[in-house]
Amino acid sequence: MTEVLRLEGVIKEFGDEVVTRVLHGVDMSVHAGEFAALVGPSGSGKSTLLNILGLLDRPTAGSVQVAGKESTELDEDARTALRGEALGFVFQFHHLISALTAAQNVMLPLGINAGRMRPEQRAQAIEALAEVGLGDRGDDLITKLSGGQQQRVAIARALIKRPPLLLADEPTGNLDTETADDVFRLMRAKSRESGIACLFVTHDPALAERCDRIFKLVDGRIVDVRPGANAGS
Amino acid sequence: MPTTLFLALSFIREGRAQSMLISAAVGVGVAVIVFLSALIGGLQQDLIAKTLGSQAHIALSRPEEEARPLFASRTADSIVLTNVERAAQRQRGISGWTRALDDVEQAAGVEACSPIVSGPGFAVRGTVSKSISLIGIDPARYDRVIDVQSRITAGRMVRGGAEAAIGVELAESLGLDVGSKLRVQTAGGRTELFSVVGLFDLGNRDVNERWVLTPMRAGQTLLDQVGAVTRLEVRLPDPFEANDVAAALAARTGLEAESWMQTNAQLLAALRSQSSSSTMIQVFVVLSVTIGIASVLVVSVVQKRRQIGILRAMGSSRGDIARIFLIQGGLLGVLGSLFGVALGAGVATLFQAMAVDDLGKPLFPIVLEARLMLTAALVAITTGLIAAALPALRAAKLDPADAIRHD
């Protein structure tokens, strides 16, 4: 199977005079279509690792390959371009642009990629919204949608370009159990349908067990990698 | 539509109240610039037009006579004490004036040149006499230097023979009208009876009281300058080039050249001071507008930190982020300048309509030129862009990971 993400010996240190090592040589890989969970206690380095995977930060040492490209050798512009092409993001807080409607938010990654907002992108956005059950809410401002609906819009936005890898940072952390289950199912289904790999960061052990594989991060080290007990459910 | 422009417009629309307020502030600044420039420009143009209404841009005359001491040098065994008295200046004609006239007309930066003969005299009617300035002119040439023709209030301009055109104040004080006879007497004892063919109003009381225009030949005869002229008067396309052109003409002809800028040095100094104070006011207005736009955008960058982070995560470059804020600054400038130009022009027009004299003539002539409004608008837009530069740079430098985490 094609690897869409591969990390080898990733180290991350902060500070100049007093150096704090947050990641101690992380190795991991995620394959196309795989739905993987990243779990770990607070302070284990999950956010730092996710920033490095998302090309929002650079490792101090080690290799980070995204969609077959070695990102550590790329300059800022090339990393930005790779981020735009190969990655989709869903965060705990939806991080949608409050000035825009649901459809405008969803079409934004296409607009950023093309440099222009075009009418045909709106048609794609409405289609993507329909796939997450919000086909009729395209013209609504984000502020008019519920938390669950906002997260669905964020998922539609992350998937509209069909990126090889979706990074989800506790996307259900701010939702009630029922809505969280809905959002999880939706992401799982989209990943399967489109062959998009997903790395799902969560604190919820039950959700993690429903993933294909679980990476456990403790004190900046991957201490356990195993299949989810209820994978596919 | 470019994505950066789309986002900039969306951000402006989202902060509608804030955008309207800052645009209004920019607009008021632009209105101040437009109004002040229109008012001061109008006043200055009016003053200069009035000054130049009866004055040539450059007057060329024969150099003054200088008295020289007979024994100016010191010898080996004596010291010569001299006391040189300044000679009284005679009215002297320009020798070879026709060649000088050709020279002046061919010189660069000259629009027209007119020879005149002038000197003092008395206008006599019955037992009343008034001191006058007698000016013999070639009417066609003279009109190209000093526009008398359009300011004839009664009758017509002189053409030839014993005709005279006089100022309205002189006509009133001597009880003259078109068709009246006027006797002119000069210091040399010569007299001539003229027929008044026209009255003029050159907008200057002193000129209207003293000027008597006659055909060249009559003037030359009366002033004992047969065949000669005493001055060459010059008009330029740009009156503010007068000092430079005067220096060039003096060197070319060997005559003494005096520009209107030299004779009105005090007026020009006052106009310059007025322009400087106006510029200072405008600089402070632009400065406050800049600070206003910058502060709104700085707050906007702080408020939109997370959204900037997510845009970067989705593939927006630092340049894209900077452009979003620069465009916002420019758009606020455009909105403000549209509002400001309309407000400034409206206030200026209203002011002109309201501040009038008893005859309904505006007290403050206002000059509203398209160039002024375009300049004010460009200043506002440039100000908006400059004001947005700092916030744009701040936004572009935001670390996306930090920005997304930001609470």
Interface residues (C-beta under 8 A of the other chain):
Chain A: S47 N51 G54 L56 D57 E76 D77 T80 A81 R83 G84 E85 L87 F89 F91 F93 H95 L96 I97 S98 A99 L100 Q104 L108 P109 G111 I112 N113 A114 G115 R116 M117 R157
Chain B: M1 P2 T3 F6 L7 S10 F11 R13 E14 R306 Q307 G309 I310 L311 R312 A313 M314 G315 S316 S317 R318 D320 D399 P400 A401 I404 R405
